[in-house]
Amino acid sequence: MSAERFTIKSQFSGCSGLARLDVPEGLERVEGSAFAFCTALERAMLPQSLTHLMEDVFRGCAKIERLVLPGGGVRMGDKRFLSWHAAR
């Protein structure tokens, strides 16, 4: 049985209590600003099922130390890592 497909929109934008993000298989799309300004976010692991990572997804997430993205085939919007430069 395959995983149910889903999208993350802006439900987590501005969440100050989110430090670790381990998204299960089935995620296909992360909409713009989905995790923007999650000021405590340090680690994000996105599944192989991801096909779209839109703009400003990690904007203002300066504490990210590790970001794991699936290999190839992911369409990416502009500025998805804006303000992430402080992380490394």
N, C-alpha and C positions, 0 to 999 in steps of 0.2 A: 504494500500500500504506500502511495506517495504522500508526502507532507502536504497539508493544506496550504494554499498560496495566500499571501497577505501583503499589505503595504503599511509602512509606518509613515504617518503624516507629521503633524506638529504636536502630538500628544506629550512629548517629552521636552519640548523647547522650554528652556529656563528652569529645568528641574535641578535644584541645587543639591539634592540627595543622591543623585545617580553617579556612582563611582566606577562601576563595572558594567559592561554591556556585552552579553553573550546571546546573540540572536539565533534562534533555531532555524533549521532548514525550512524552506517554504517562503521566506521573505524574498520578494521579487523586486520591490521598489522602495526606496527611501526618498520621500518628498523633501522639497526645499525647507531648510531650517528645522528639520526634524529633531536634531539634538543641539541646536544653537543655544549657546550660553548655559550649557550644563556645566557649571563652573567646577564641579568636583570630579568630572569624568576623567579617568586615568587610563582606561583600557576599553577597547571596542573590538569585538570579533564579529564579523559579518559572514554569513554562510555562502556556500557555493551557488545556491539558488538565486543570489542577487543578480539582477540584470540592469537596474538603473539606480544611480546614486546622484541625486539632483543637487542644485546649487545651495550653497551656504549650510550644508548639513552639519558641519562641525564648527561653524563660526563661533568664536569666543570661547572655545574649549581649550584653553591654554595649558591645562594640566595633563593632557593626553601624553602618555609615555609609550603606549603600544597600540597600534591600529592594524588589524589583520583583515585584508580584503581578499575576495576570491580572485583566482587567476583569470585573466582574459575574458573578453566578452561583456564587460560591464560598461554601459553608457554612462558618462559622467557629465554633470552640468558644470557651469563656471563657478569659480570661487568656493568649491565645496570644502576647502580646508582654510578658508580665510581666518586669520588670527590664530592659526594653529602653529605658526612659526616659532613660538616660544617653547614648544614642547621638545624640539630637537631638530 
